[in-house]
Amino acid sequence: MQTALQKKKKNFDDLKIGVKGLADSGVTRIPRIFIHPPETVKYTTPENGVKLQNPVIDLKGIGNDHSLKEMVNALKDACETWGFFQIVNHGVPLAAMEEMLDSIRRFH
């Protein structure tokens, strides 16, 4: 017997619209069927043993030449190899970042 969540997933699959269709429909929040609580996610190591981690660019100490050079090299590598990265120690207050995200949501 299917749970209510399994039925919702099947109904979504039956629509054949995919995530693009969902976005085009004007959805503003991630539907529950796509949210997995951490305790239900299986963390496994790939068969080849390689663990991947998003590139992190640390801006701490950016004022000295050595740190700046390291940061620029890390940024270049992240862009060329991954195409994305996370920046930490940038000094932007959390409230400002949350307001920026809220502004983006209001715009769309």
Buried (B, 14 or more C-beta within 10 A) or exposed (E): EEEEEEEBBEEBEEEEEEEEEBEEEEEEEEEEBEEEEEEEEEEEEEEEEEEEEEBEBBBEEBEEEEBEEBBEEBBEEBEEEEEEBEBEEEEEEEEEEEEEEEEEEEEE
